[in-house]
Amino acid sequence: MRRPALFVYGTLRRGEPAQHLLAGADYLGAVVISRRFDLRALARYPMAWSPGRHAVAGECYRVSPLTLRRVDRFEQIPWAYRRRLIRTLLGWAWIYLGHDGADLPRRGRRLPHGLWRSVPRTHEGRRVCRTGLAAARRYRD
């Protein structure tokens, strides 16, 4: 049986600060997963929760067990996130979801469009938790 892929939607995506953790992983493609999640923009990263009512856009990678353990440590399993298996158009994949039992409540700005990259950055590189075309133009890199 083929091992599941890893679905990433935030700082592990290409061009994002933690993408180096996926060095050596096989990029499988961009994917939008079904409308069962709630994606929020926290201070410098996004967090998805389930259940929810929105789709989430991201990327899928084929990763080794060693890489998966390294990413688990980065995502602070089991304190901040939990890892769950989901079905995508590219097959089964792991996703990191917010851990409701952690001290991190569902806070931050909801991203109903499901796209973390649409949250613009300030000139310091921080994400601005504002959505909409006017805000994107104002805070574009």
N, C-alpha and C positions, 0 to 999 in steps of 0.2 A: 504494500500500500504506500502511496506517495504521502510524504509528510505535508501537513498543512502549510499554507503560506502565512505571511504576516501582513495584515492590513494596517497602514499607518496614515494618520490624518493631520498631524501637527508638526512638531519639531524634528521628527525623524524623516520627513519627506525630503526629496531632492531640493537643494538650495536652502535648506533650513539648518540651524546650528548643530543639531545632534545627528545629522545624516551620516556622519563619519562612523557611527556605531554599526551601520549596515554595510560597511566596506566589505567587499567580497560576496555580498548577497546578489542573487539574480533578480533584476527588475522584471516584473511580469506585466505591469501596465497600470494605467489609471483606472479607477473603479469608483462608482457611486453605489453605496449600499442602501438597502431598502429603508423605508420611512418608519423605523422603529427606535430612533435614537433622539437624544437631546444633546446638541453640541453647544458648548459655552466657551467664550474667550475669557480666560482668567488672566492674571497679570502678564505673563510672558509665554503662555502655552495654552492650548485648548484642552478640554476634557469632555468626553462623551459619556452619557449615561443611558441606561436602558432600564425600564421602558421609556419611550418618548414617541414623538409624532413626526420626526423629520428624517430625511436622508442625510448621509454624510459622504463627502467626496474625499478620496485619498488615493493611495498607491499600494500595490501588492508586491511583495518580495518573497522569494524562496530563500529561507535562511537556514543555517546549520543549527543544531542543538546548542552549540557553544554560543553563537550569536544571540539566539533566543534567550539564553540565561543572562548574557551581558545586558540585553535590552530590559529584561525583567528587573535587574538591579537598578538600571537607570530610571525605570518607571516606578520604582519603589513598591514592588509587589511584596506583600499584600497590603501595605499600609495606605497608599494613596490610590492605586489602581488594582484592578483584578483583570485577569486575562480570560477571554471567553471565545469559544469557537463559533464562527458564523458562516453562512453560505454567501458567496459572492458570485458574480458572473464568471470569474476565473477559477471557481472551485472553493473548497473550504479554506478558511483563513482565521488566524487568531486576531483579536482586536483587544486593545486596552481600554477598559471602561472605568469610570470613576467608582470608587469603592464607597458605598453609602455608609458603611460602618466606620469610616475614617473620620477624623476631625475636620474634613473638608466638605462642607455642605454644598448643595447645588447653588453656587453663586456665580458671579460673572455675567457678562452679557450673552443672552441667548443668540445663537446664529442659526435662524430658521432655514437659511439657504444652504447650510451644511458645509460651508467652505471656509476653512481657516485662513487660506491665503488671501481672501478678499478683505481681511481685517488689515487695514493699512498700518504702516510703521511710521514712527516719528524719525527725525533726523538722527537720533541716538540709536536707532535700530529696534526700539521697543514697539510692540504692537499697540495700536490705539483701538480701544474697544468701542468703536463707532462703525456703523454700517451705513450704506447709502452712497450714491454717486457723489454728492456734494462733499461728504466727509472724505471719501477716497481721493478726490481731487485736491482737497486742502492738505492732506497728510501724506501724499505720495512721496516716495523716496526721491 
